[in-house]
Amino acid sequence: MKIKFRDVSSGIVEARAVIELQPGIYLNEVTILNKNEEIKVELPQKSFRGKDDRMHYLNILTFENENKETLWKMEIKEEYLNWRKANKKVLVYEG
């Protein structure tokens, strides 16, 4: 699995990832979050407003079971941590 990360300097979002699932097939907008000093992986969702005026969310990816999802997210998290070690975050201050 090939993953490309890009930095995002916005709130709890650390980075976004594009994952090559198979040659020529990509999954965009996988989000790496830093919630309460813990790194979490958030997969993309489709959201829409229903006739009842409530928001509904559908997962873009579905897994056979929770274990497969957890292992996949752990693999992405590990890749992110390795990428972050090699690419330190640069903070730029103006003033």
Protein Blocks (a to p, Z undefined) as FASTA:
>chain_A
ZZddddddehjbfbdcdddfbghiacehiacddeehiacddddddddddfkopacdddfb
dcfblklmmmmmmmmmmmmmmmmmmmccddddeZZ
